Amino acid sequence: MDILLVLAAVLGVPALLAALWYWSSRHNKRGNVRRGATGGMLGVVDEIFRPETHQAVQIQKIQQELPAPAPAPKPKS
């Protein structure tokens, strides 16, 4: 009986994670463009094990949200 519980846990946890990832990726849309869900799931791992990568991703997100710089004024002649 114990082997069945271990087998269910060993096979159930990856299956549950795969189902969660699939559900999240299906519901993660912006317009007609589908965005992957793995970025969010792996962001936690990056934050713990690779803080430099996590910081770089945060900086890239901020830079994408910044407005474009205003055009330079034309010189008066």
C-alpha positions as CSV (number, residue, x, y, z in Angstrom):
1,M,0.0,0.0,0.0
2,D,2.9,2.4,0.8
3,I,4.4,1.9,-2.7
4,L,1.1,3.0,-4.3
5,L,1.1,6.3,-2.2
6,V,4.8,7.0,-3.2
7,L,4.0,6.2,-6.8
8,A,1.0,8.5,-6.8
9,A,3.0,11.3,-5.3
10,V,6.0,10.8,-7.7
11,L,3.7,10.8,-10.7
12,G,1.1,13.2,-9.4
13,V,3.2,16.2,-8.6
14,P,4.8,16.5,-12.1
15,A,1.4,15.9,-13.6
16,L,-0.1,18.6,-11.5
17,L,2.7,21.1,-12.4
18,A,2.2,20.3,-16.1
19,A,-1.5,20.8,-15.8
20,L,-1.0,24.1,-14.0
21,W,1.5,25.3,-16.6
22,Y,-0.9,24.3,-19.5
23,W,-3.8,26.0,-17.9
24,S,-1.8,29.1,-17.2
25,S,-0.4,29.3,-20.7
26,R,-3.9,28.9,-22.3
27,H,-5.3,31.8,-20.2
28,N,-2.3,34.0,-20.6
29,K,-3.2,36.0,-23.8
30,R,-2.9,39.6,-24.8
31,G,-4.9,40.2,-27.9
32,N,-4.1,37.5,-30.5
33,V,-0.6,37.0,-29.2
34,R,-0.1,34.1,-26.8
35,R,2.5,34.7,-24.1
36,G,4.3,31.8,-22.4
37,A,3.7,30.9,-18.8
38,T,7.1,29.5,-18.1
39,G,8.6,33.0,-17.7
40,G,6.5,33.6,-14.6
41,M,7.1,30.2,-13.1
42,L,10.9,30.4,-13.7
43,G,11.1,33.9,-12.4
44,V,10.9,32.6,-8.9
45,V,13.8,30.2,-9.5
46,D,15.8,33.0,-11.1
47,E,15.2,35.2,-8.1
48,I,16.5,32.6,-5.7
49,F,19.4,31.0,-7.6
50,R,20.4,33.7,-10.2
51,P,19.7,37.1,-8.7
52,E,21.6,38.9,-11.4
53,T,19.4,37.4,-14.1
54,H,16.3,38.3,-12.2
55,Q,17.5,41.9,-11.8
56,A,18.3,42.1,-15.6
57,V,14.8,40.9,-16.4
58,Q,13.3,43.5,-14.0
59,I,15.3,46.3,-15.7
60,Q,14.2,45.1,-19.1
61,K,10.5,45.3,-18.0
62,I,11.0,48.8,-16.7
63,Q,12.7,49.9,-19.9
64,Q,9.9,48.6,-22.0
65,E,7.4,50.5,-20.0
66,L,9.2,53.8,-20.3
67,P,7.8,56.2,-23.0
68,A,9.9,57.0,-26.0
69,P,12.1,60.1,-25.7
70,A,10.7,63.3,-27.2
71,P,12.2,64.3,-30.5
72,A,14.9,66.9,-30.4
73,P,13.9,70.4,-31.3
74,K,14.7,71.7,-34.8
75,P,17.4,74.3,-34.9
76,K,16.3,77.8,-35.7
77,S,18.0,79.2,-38.8
